[in-house]
Amino acid sequence: MKHKQLKAFDAVAREGSFSRAAQRLCVTQPALTVQVKSLEKDYGVQMFIRSAQGVRLTREGERLFRLTRQLFSVEEEIRDVLDSNYQQLTGDLKLGVDNPLVAMPLVKAYRERYPGVRLDLVAGNSQGVWLDLIEQRVDMAMVTNPDDDPRLKFVPLYETRLLIAVSRNHLWAGRQSLGLAELQDQPLISREDGSNTQRFIEEVLAEQGGCFDRSLRVGSREMMKEAVAAGLGVGFVMSGECGDDPRLHLLEVEGVSRRSIDTLIYQHSQVQRRVVSGFLELVKETLHLV
């Protein structure tokens, strides 16, 4: 068992792709593939199931990946200790993000403070990003309304409220607020399964009662905005999700006091890494957290 083989395996497991892993390690894809195949051949174990869609871990691969994550996290902590006399922070930080508009100001501030850290942003809905964190494919994650989990630490970031999005040509484009009852005759555009925004919306609608026409489901926040802008229906968004899109008009929702929380989450063991603790320090300073 060679260090290079484990490093190659760990990179492919994290990236879910031989090509992306090769880019991360700054090696050629054939060289990386040789290292992984040698590891599998030496021990007579298949680590990955390969397909046209990418690679996924076998049961044995999952067990090894948990160990290599521990190994290389400790390796990075050792490097942090040895480099502690240097002011410049270096290393890699992989951040899962379900709402880029919330994440980017913090990412920008982190980049300005620690230009030597290589940042890798992984986008997805809340469920996918949370799973990436649990399976250690990312180091930290920004997720909306995450469920409690004893394996994780939680830092609330921003509180957002529910808004109704319509196109600029919609008959409601001149209004500032709207009651949910007025939506019952409107085609509603819903988000995909696994979206915490959609779960939040479903809970609010269930509290209000009534029957709503969910005529179209889309697979992302960006698709939601495009569908609303095209006049395909009315959508729900959280404040801060749409940015300044001139094609959309946002209305306050009358009678809904519930709020959504964008949260930074990470595994307990990760706080020992300087790239992670540095991000936490910046978040606390920026948001004036205790």
matplotlib code that plots the C-alpha trace (Angstrom):
import matplotlib.pyplot as plt

x = [0.0, 1.5, 0.8, 0.3, -2.3, -4.3, -4.1, -5.3, -8.2, -9.2, -9.2, -11.4, -13.8, -14.2, -14.6, -16.7, -14.6, -11.2, -10.7, -11.6, -9.4, -6.5, -6.9, -7.0, -3.8, -2.1, -1.4, -2.5, -5.7, -3.9, -1.3, -4.1, -6.0, -2.9, -2.5, -6.2, -6.0, -2.8, -4.4, -7.4, -5.1, -2.7, -5.5, -8.0, -10.8, -12.9, -13.2, -15.3, -18.2, -17.5, -20.3, -20.9, -22.3, -19.1, -17.9, -19.4, -17.9, -18.4, -19.1, -15.3, -14.6, -16.9, -15.1, -11.7, -12.8, -13.9, -10.3, -8.5, -10.5, -9.3, -5.8, -5.5, -7.3, -4.7, -2.0, -3.3, -3.4, 0.3, 1.1, -0.8, 1.4, 4.6, 3.5, 2.1, 5.0, 4.0, 1.4, 0.2, -2.6, -2.5, -4.3, -7.6, -11.2, -14.1, -17.4, -20.9, -23.4, -27.1, -27.6, -24.7, -26.1, -25.8, -22.4, -20.5, -20.0, -18.4, -16.4, -15.1, -14.0, -12.3, -10.4, -9.3, -8.0, -6.5, -5.4, -3.2, -6.1, -7.5, -11.3, -13.6, -17.3, -19.8, -23.3, -26.5, -29.8, -29.9, -30.3, -27.4, -25.1, -25.9, -25.2, -21.8, -20.9, -21.9, -20.0, -17.0, -16.9, -16.9, -15.3, -18.1, -21.5, -24.0, -27.5, -31.0, -32.9, -30.7, -32.0, -30.3, -27.5, -25.1, -22.2, -22.4, -21.8, -24.2, -23.6, -26.8, -25.9, -28.9, -32.6, -34.8, -38.5, -40.8, -41.6, -43.8, -42.1, -44.1, -42.9, -42.8, -45.7, -47.9, -51.1, -49.7, -46.5, -47.8, -48.6, -46.3, -47.9, -50.3, -52.3, -51.8, -55.5, -55.2, -52.8, -55.4, -56.3, -52.7, -50.3, -47.6, -44.1, -42.5, -39.0, -37.4, -37.5, -34.6, -35.0, -35.4, -37.0, -39.7, -40.1, -40.4, -43.1, -45.0, -45.1, -46.4, -49.0, -50.2, -50.6, -52.8, -54.9, -56.6, -55.8, -53.1, -52.4, -48.7, -48.6, -44.9, -41.8, -38.3, -34.9, -33.2, -33.5, -32.2, -34.8, -37.5, -36.4, -36.4, -39.8, -41.3, -39.7, -41.1, -44.6, -45.1, -46.5, -46.0, -43.1, -41.9, -38.4, -36.7, -35.5, -31.9, -32.3, -33.1, -30.6, -31.5, -33.3, -35.2, -37.5, -39.0, -41.3, -41.2, -44.2, -44.3, -46.6, -49.3, -49.9, -46.8, -44.3, -42.2, -38.6, -35.9, -32.3, -29.3, -26.7, -23.1, -22.4, -19.3, -18.2, -16.7, -13.3, -12.8, -12.4, -8.8, -7.9, -6.7, -8.5, -11.8, -11.1, -10.1, -13.5, -15.3, -13.4, -14.2, -17.9, -18.1, -16.4, -18.5, -21.8, -20.7, -21.4, -20.2]
y = [0.0, 3.3, 6.8, 7.8, 5.1, 6.2, 9.8, 9.0, 6.9, 9.6, 12.3, 10.2, 9.4, 13.0, 14.3, 11.4, 11.6, 10.5, 13.6, 16.1, 14.2, 14.4, 18.1, 18.5, 16.5, 18.1, 14.8, 13.2, 11.1, 8.0, 8.3, 8.6, 5.7, 3.5, 4.3, 3.4, 0.2, -0.8, -0.4, -2.5, -5.2, -5.4, -6.1, -7.9, -5.4, -3.2, 0.3, 2.0, 1.1, 2.9, 4.1, 6.7, 9.0, 8.8, 6.6, 5.6, 3.7, 0.1, -1.0, -1.7, 1.7, 3.5, 1.9, 2.8, 6.4, 7.0, 6.0, 8.0, 11.1, 10.7, 10.1, 13.1, 15.4, 14.5, 15.0, 18.5, 19.2, 18.1, 20.5, 23.2, 22.7, 22.7, 25.8, 27.6, 30.2, 31.4, 34.1, 32.9, 30.3, 27.7, 24.5, 23.3, 24.1, 22.4, 24.2, 22.9, 25.6, 25.5, 29.3, 31.0, 34.5, 33.9, 32.2, 34.5, 37.5, 35.3, 33.4, 36.8, 37.9, 34.6, 34.8, 38.3, 37.3, 34.0, 34.2, 31.1, 28.8, 27.0, 27.1, 24.6, 25.4, 22.5, 23.6, 21.6, 21.6, 21.4, 17.6, 17.0, 19.4, 18.0, 14.4, 15.6, 16.9, 13.7, 11.6, 13.9, 15.0, 18.6, 20.1, 22.6, 23.4, 26.3, 24.8, 26.1, 24.8, 21.7, 18.9, 18.4, 15.9, 15.1, 14.6, 18.2, 21.7, 24.5, 28.2, 30.2, 32.8, 34.6, 34.7, 34.9, 35.3, 33.7, 35.8, 35.3, 35.8, 36.8, 38.1, 41.8, 41.4, 39.7, 41.4, 41.5, 43.2, 46.5, 45.1, 44.9, 42.0, 39.1, 36.6, 32.9, 32.4, 34.5, 31.8, 29.1, 29.8, 30.4, 27.8, 27.3, 26.3, 24.0, 23.0, 19.5, 16.8, 17.4, 21.2, 22.6, 25.7, 23.5, 21.7, 25.0, 26.1, 22.9, 23.4, 26.9, 26.0, 23.1, 25.4, 27.7, 24.9, 25.1, 23.5, 24.8, 24.0, 22.7, 22.6, 22.6, 21.3, 22.4, 21.1, 24.2, 27.7, 29.0, 27.1, 28.5, 32.0, 31.3, 29.7, 32.6, 35.1, 33.2, 33.6, 29.9, 30.5, 31.9, 30.8, 31.0, 32.2, 33.1, 36.7, 37.1, 34.2, 36.2, 39.1, 42.0, 40.3, 43.0, 40.3, 39.4, 41.2, 40.0, 40.3, 39.9, 37.1, 38.3, 36.4, 34.3, 35.0, 31.8, 32.4, 30.3, 30.0, 29.7, 27.8, 26.9, 23.3, 21.2, 18.0, 18.4, 17.0, 19.6, 22.6, 21.5, 22.4, 25.9, 26.4, 25.6, 27.5, 30.5, 30.4, 30.2, 33.2, 35.2, 34.3, 35.3, 38.6, 39.4, 38.5, 39.7, 36.4, 35.6]
z = [0.0, -1.1, -0.1, -3.8, -4.2, -1.2, -2.3, -5.7, -4.3, -1.9, -4.6, -6.9, -4.1, -3.1, -6.7, -8.0, -11.2, -12.4, -14.5, -11.8, -9.3, -11.7, -12.0, -8.2, -7.8, -10.8, -12.5, -15.7, -15.7, -17.0, -14.1, -11.6, -13.0, -12.8, -9.1, -8.3, -10.4, -8.7, -5.3, -6.4, -7.9, -5.0, -2.5, -4.8, -4.0, -6.3, -4.9, -7.6, -9.8, -13.1, -15.5, -18.1, -15.4, -13.4, -10.5, -7.2, -4.3, -3.5, 0.1, 0.5, -1.1, 1.3, 4.3, 2.9, 2.1, 5.7, 6.7, 4.1, 5.0, 8.6, 7.4, 5.1, 7.6, 10.2, 7.6, 7.0, 10.7, 10.9, 8.0, 9.9, 13.0, 11.0, 9.1, 12.2, 12.2, 8.7, 8.4, 5.0, 5.3, 2.5, 1.7, 0.2, 1.4, -0.3, 0.4, -0.4, -1.3, -1.8, -2.2, -4.1, -3.4, 0.4, 0.1, -2.3, 0.0, 2.6, 0.0, -1.4, 2.1, 2.7, -0.6, 0.2, 3.7, 2.7, -1.0, -0.5, 0.1, -2.9, -2.7, -4.4, -4.4, -4.9, -5.7, -5.1, -3.3, 0.5, 0.6, -1.8, -0.1, 3.3, 2.0, 0.5, 4.0, 5.8, 3.3, 3.6, 0.0, 1.2, 4.3, 5.2, 3.8, 3.7, 3.9, 4.5, 7.5, 8.1, 10.4, 13.7, 13.6, 16.5, 14.0, 13.0, 14.3, 13.3, 12.9, 11.9, 9.2, 7.9, 8.5, 5.3, 4.7, 2.1, -1.0, -4.1, -7.5, -10.6, -14.0, -14.6, -17.0, -14.5, -13.3, -9.8, -10.8, -9.4, -5.9, -2.8, -1.0, -1.5, 0.5, 0.0, -0.7, -3.9, -5.3, -5.5, -9.1, -10.2, -11.6, -9.0, -10.0, -7.4, -6.7, -6.8, -4.1, -1.7, -1.8, 1.7, 0.2, -1.2, 2.1, 3.8, 1.3, 1.6, 5.4, 5.1, 2.5, 4.7, 7.6, 5.5, 4.0, 0.7, -2.7, -4.9, -8.5, -8.7, -12.4, -13.0, -11.1, -11.8, -10.7, -9.3, -8.1, -11.4, -13.4, -11.0, -11.9, -15.6, -15.5, -13.6, -15.9, -18.9, -17.5, -16.9, -13.4, -10.0, -7.8, -4.2, -3.3, -0.1, 0.3, -1.0, -3.5, -6.7, -6.5, -8.7, -11.6, -13.6, -15.1, -11.8, -9.3, -5.7, -3.3, 0.5, 1.7, 4.0, 7.2, 7.2, 10.0, 9.7, 8.8, 7.1, 8.4, 6.2, 8.3, 8.1, 9.1, 9.5, 11.2, 14.7, 13.7, 11.0, 13.3, 14.0, 10.4, 9.9, 6.6, 8.4, 11.7, 9.5, 7.7, 11.1, 12.5, 9.4, 9.6, 13.3, 12.6, 9.6, 11.3, 14.7, 16.3, 19.8]

ax = plt.figure().add_subplot(projection="3d")
ax.plot(x, y, z, "-o")
ax.set_aspect("equal")
plt.show()
